Amino acid sequence: MKRTITVTGTASAKAVPDLVTLTLGIETRRDSAAKAYDDAGKAANAVAAAVRGSGISDVDLRTSGLNLRADLVWVEGQGQKVTAYVASTNLQVGIRSQADAPGAIAAAVAAGGDDIRINGIEQGFADNSSVTAQAQEAAWQDAVARAEQYASLASARLGQVVSISQEPLHGAPIPLGGMVRASFTAEAMPVEAGESSVTASVKVEWELV
């Protein structure tokens, strides 16, 4: 029976991100459902127009999460009572130039007024194939080093590769920020690029000789 050894190599590669993904929320609270829904639509259109005006193309805008609900409170002796109606939706904005991010965010906040919410910002890669390849190569080298060490401890050497399986890739851009309730003439807030990383993991089985 042939002896084998199986190890998992893991490594990360870093690069300066070239894509900013901004998640904006529109939320309106009004006395009637129709008014809340109508005003949310107007605010969403204004925000979308503002980010388009800052250079964002239609393919980088996506609407999601349409919601209309009643806000209820419990009143003693009367039961549940509607206090307002709330309409909300989300707009994801892909910003393909780091330099355009502050202006696009400021334009969205100014257009949305009290109805705008900034629900998060992520930095990543429009095409992560290059940084992924670097991470995969480093993960392979990590697997080889681990396997050679264990083989040496077992008084053996590595032989032929029996199998290779790629573990799931994990991107590491970290969402920043939370909810912001804004009502002001927005100044451009800096968006620093820093570095984002991609992690690769590979499982390799060798014969021991």
C-alpha positions in Angstrom: 0.0 0.0 0.0 1.4 3.3 -1.1 1.9 6.0 1.6 0.6 9.4 0.8 0.5 12.8 2.4 -2.3 15.5 2.0 -1.8 19.1 3.0 -3.6 22.3 2.5 -1.7 25.4 1.4 -3.2 28.9 2.0 -1.9 32.3 1.0 -3.1 35.8 0.3 -2.1 38.4 -2.3 -2.7 42.1 -2.0 -3.2 44.9 -4.5 -4.6 48.4 -4.7 -8.4 48.1 -5.3 -9.8 49.6 -8.5 -13.5 49.3 -7.8 -15.7 51.0 -5.1 -19.1 49.5 -4.5 -21.4 51.9 -2.7 -24.7 50.7 -1.2 -27.3 53.5 -0.8 -30.6 53.3 0.9 -33.7 55.5 0.2 -36.2 55.6 3.1 -39.3 57.9 3.3 -41.7 58.1 6.3 -45.1 59.7 5.4 -48.7 59.8 6.7 -50.0 57.6 3.8 -48.6 54.6 2.0 -49.1 56.2 -1.4 -47.2 59.3 -0.3 -44.4 57.3 1.2 -44.1 55.2 -2.0 -44.3 58.2 -4.3 -41.7 60.2 -2.4 -39.4 57.3 -2.2 -39.6 57.0 -6.0 -38.8 60.7 -6.5 -35.9 60.5 -4.1 -34.5 57.3 -5.7 -34.7 59.0 -9.2 -33.0 62.1 -7.9 -30.1 60.1 -6.3 -29.7 58.0 -9.5 -29.6 61.1 -11.6 -27.0 62.7 -9.4 -24.6 59.7 -9.5 -25.1 59.5 -13.3 -24.2 63.1 -13.4 -21.0 62.4 -11.6 -19.9 60.0 -14.3 -21.4 56.7 -13.3 -22.8 54.6 -16.2 -26.2 52.8 -16.2 -24.6 49.4 -16.2 -23.1 50.2 -12.8 -26.4 51.0 -11.1 -28.7 48.4 -9.7 -31.9 48.7 -7.6 -32.8 46.1 -5.0 -34.9 45.6 -1.9 -38.2 47.5 -2.5 -40.2 47.6 0.7 -43.4 49.4 1.9 -44.6 48.9 5.5 -46.7 50.5 8.2 -45.1 51.6 11.5 -47.2 50.4 14.4 -47.3 51.2 18.1 -49.4 49.7 20.8 -51.8 52.1 22.4 -53.4 51.0 25.7 -57.1 50.5 25.2 -56.9 50.9 21.4 -54.6 48.2 20.4 -52.2 48.6 17.5 -52.2 52.0 15.8 -50.5 53.1 12.6 -48.1 56.0 13.2 -46.7 56.3 9.7 -45.9 54.4 6.4 -42.3 53.7 5.4 -41.1 53.0 1.9 -37.5 52.0 1.2 -35.3 50.7 -1.5 -31.6 50.2 -2.1 -29.3 51.4 -4.9 -25.9 49.8 -5.5 -23.4 52.0 -7.3 -20.3 50.6 -8.9 -17.6 53.3 -9.1 -14.8 52.2 -11.4 -12.4 55.1 -10.7 -11.1 55.7 -7.2 -10.9 59.4 -7.9 -14.6 59.6 -8.8 -15.8 58.0 -5.5 -15.8 61.1 -3.2 -17.7 63.2 -5.8 -20.3 60.5 -6.5 -21.0 59.9 -2.8 -21.3 63.6 -2.1 -23.7 64.0 -5.1 -25.9 61.2 -3.9 -26.1 62.5 -0.4 -26.9 66.0 -1.6 -29.6 64.7 -3.9 -31.2 62.4 -1.4 -31.5 64.9 1.5 -33.1 63.5 4.6 -34.2 60.4 2.7 -30.7 59.1 1.9 -28.9 56.3 3.9 -25.4 55.2 3.3 -25.5 51.5 4.1 -21.9 50.5 3.3 -18.9 50.8 1.0 -16.7 48.0 -0.3 -13.5 48.2 -2.2 -12.4 45.4 -4.5 -11.4 44.6 -8.0 -13.2 45.0 -11.3 -11.0 42.0 -12.5 -9.3 40.1 -9.8 -7.7 37.4 -12.0 -4.2 38.8 -11.6 -4.2 39.1 -7.8 -6.0 35.7 -7.6 -3.3 34.1 -9.7 -0.7 35.5 -7.3 -2.6 34.1 -4.3 -2.9 30.7 -5.9 0.8 30.5 -6.7 1.7 31.5 -3.2 -0.8 28.9 -1.8 0.8 26.2 -3.9 4.3 27.1 -2.6 2.8 27.0 1.0 1.4 23.5 0.3 4.8 22.3 -1.0 6.7 23.7 1.9 4.3 22.1 4.4 4.4 18.7 2.6 8.2 18.7 2.4 8.5 19.4 6.1 6.1 16.6 7.1 7.7 14.2 4.6 11.1 14.9 6.2 9.8 14.2 9.6 8.5 10.9 8.3 11.9 10.1 6.8 10.5 10.2 3.3 10.5 12.4 0.2 7.7 13.7 -1.9 6.8 11.7 -5.0 4.2 12.2 -7.7 1.2 14.5 -7.1 -1.9 12.2 -6.6 -4.6 14.9 -6.5 -5.2 18.6 -6.4 -8.3 20.4 -5.3 -8.9 24.1 -5.1 -10.6 25.2 -1.9 -13.1 28.1 -2.2 -11.6 31.6 -2.8 -12.2 34.3 -0.3 -12.1 38.0 -1.2 -11.0 40.3 1.6 -12.4 43.7 0.8 -14.0 44.8 4.1 -17.3 46.7 4.2 -16.9 50.1 5.9 -19.4 52.4 7.4 -22.9 52.0 8.6 -26.1 54.0 8.4 -25.9 57.7 8.0 -28.8 60.0 8.2 -27.9 63.0 6.1 -29.4 66.4 5.6 -26.7 68.9 4.4 -24.9 70.2 1.4 -22.4 67.4 1.1 -18.7 68.0 0.9 -16.6 65.3 -0.7 -15.4 62.9 1.9 -12.1 61.2 1.1 -12.2 57.5 0.1 -8.8 56.0 0.7 -7.9 53.0 -1.4 -5.4 51.2 0.8 -5.0 47.5 -0.2 -7.5 44.7 -0.6 -6.5 41.1 -0.6 -7.6 37.8 -2.1 -7.0 34.5 -0.3 -6.5 31.2 -2.1 -6.4 27.7 -0.7 -5.3 24.5 -2.4 -5.4 20.9 -1.1 -2.7 18.6 -2.6 -2.0 14.9 -2.1 1.5 13.5 -2.8 2.9 10.0 -2.8 5.7 9.5 -0.2 8.8 7.8 -1.5 
